[in-house]
Amino acid sequence: MPPATPRPTTVWRPRRLIVTRAARTFSHGRAILDRAAALGVEIVELPGDRLNLAFPDDPARAYAEAKLTLAVVVAPPSKRRLQPIAPSADWRVDLAEGCPAHCSYCYLAGSLKGPPITRVYANLDEILDSLPAYLGQGTITSRSTTRAHEGTTYEASCYTDPLALEPLTGSLSAAIAWFGRWNADAQLRFTSKFADVAPLLTLDHGRRTRMRASINPRAFARFEGGTARVADRLQALRQMALAGYPIGLTIAPIIAADGWEAAYATLLEEAAASLANVPGVDLTIELITHRFTAGSKAILDSWYPGSALDMTAANRTTKRTKFGTEKQVYDADTMRTLRRFFHDHIATALPMARILYWT
């Protein structure tokens, strides 16, 4: 596939950066401040470590203000105790919390408390130094018969899009380089709706980081505000594969709206074209259908009033999670139709890919 015509990359620039006193004591935190200052971002240095943010009572205004704010904080010990993150990986490792994108199906809605401020962690070295204690201890890949070759896996995209924040934080590059130096059977994983991978291409990654592009058809692009074009995400994935990284596609959320069959068939063809002639490509695919809870729906309705995303009861059923909460997922007939479609079309368009899971 010939190189795409270069376009300006989608780069998030917050209006303000708030930094706590403790975060300023870490060299990584100070480096983030230096990058923000160079970009002309307003910097607010707090006298203490509490984020006392006086946002308006209007939820829409609070949302807008939060999305323009980046906070540099210190991850406490509780945040550095890793949690399992099935079905993606053995462990969740957070380099940040929050995301600058404006996706009207956002899975963070209801998961993170308060206005959706993006928080990045200044004590990155402490976070990375805690990872070896979890080596070989997971249950998703560490002890899997089908995914054991991935080693112990650490997912960095559970509560954020680390590539979106990379121009300001440098945290993802540092983590990739750290895994590259770590002589262990382990893998860092991240997924992104952004495309500025230039800082990652020359890193000594040791093939211990897998990037996945999160993609959806152009017909559903209106649900993913503030992100890179899907064509740019696929081109970035090609660049990463050519740089020797294992790669993947996260097709999420799969939306069973009118015309979905043609839209997703085209998407898979575009993905295949973007990866044509990449030697020895190591490609995985993760398939995640759209779901929501009553709580996340209420929050998303306040953030994106008038969104065309269907969150009605049509073709839905209630599923109880392991935490005792309830979420709305597609009913059994719709799920069977979707799953059969993707398995059949992936086998044709991307026969070299391994489907990791369907959910």
C-alpha positions, 0 to 999 in steps of 0.5 A: 500500500503506498504511503498516505498523503501526510496530514497534520496529526490530531494533537490534543492541547489542553487549555490549562494544566494543573499540577499538585505539589507532590507531582512537582517533586518528580522529574517526570512531572517536571518534564510534563510541565516543560512540554506544556509550557513550550506549547503555551498551555496555562499552568496552575501550580497548586499549593497542595495535593488536592484537586479542588476544582470549582467547576460550574453546577451545569453538567454540560459546562462542567464536562466542557471545562474538564475536557480542557483540563490536564492534571499532573498528580501522583498515583497513590499506592492503591493505584499501583496495586494492579488489577486483572483486566479480562479479557484483554490482559493479565493486569491493568497498568495505569499511566493516566486516567481520563481521555481527551476524546469526545466519544458518545459511547465512552466507556469511562462514563460512570467508571471515573468519579466527578468531571472527566478531567484527564489525570497523568501520573508524575511518579512513572518510575514507581509505577513501572518498578512495581510491575515485576512483582506481577510477572507470571501471576495473571490468568489471561495470558500467563496461564493460557494455553492459547495466549501463553506465548504473549507472556504476562500482559500489562494493559495501559489503555483501560482508563485512558488513551496513552497515545493521545497524551504522549506529546505532553507526557512522554509516558508511553515512550518511557514505558515502551523503552522500559519494557524493551529493556526488561529481559522478561516474558512480558508484554505492554499493550495499548490501544488508541484512536489517535495516530501520532506514532512518530515518537515511538517508531525509533524506540528499542521496543524489543517486540515487547509492546503491542499497539492496537488501533481502535477502529470503527467504520466512517459511518459511525465516525460522528460518535468519536469526536476529537480523534484521528481519522480511521484511515490515519489510525490504520496508516499509523498501525502500518508504520508501527508494524514496519517498525517491528511492533506486534500490532492489533485491531480493536474493533469497538464498539461494534454497533448494530445500526442500519447498514452495519454489514456493509460498513464493517465489511468496508472497514475490514477491507480498508484494514487489509489494504493498510497492512498489505505487503508488511512482512511477518506482520503479527496481528491480533483482533479484539471484538467488543460489542456496544454496551452500556449501563443505566448510570453511564447512559445518564451521564452520556445523555448529559454530555452529548444531548441529541446524540444519534447513538442508539441506547434504547432497549431495541435488540437489547437484553440485561446482563449482570456483571461479576460486580453485581451491576447490570448492563445492556448488551445486544440480545442473543440473536443479534450477537450470533449474527454479529459474531458470525459476520465478523469471524467469516469476514475476518477469515477472508480479509485478514486470514493472518489475524488471530481473534483474541476474544469476542465480548 
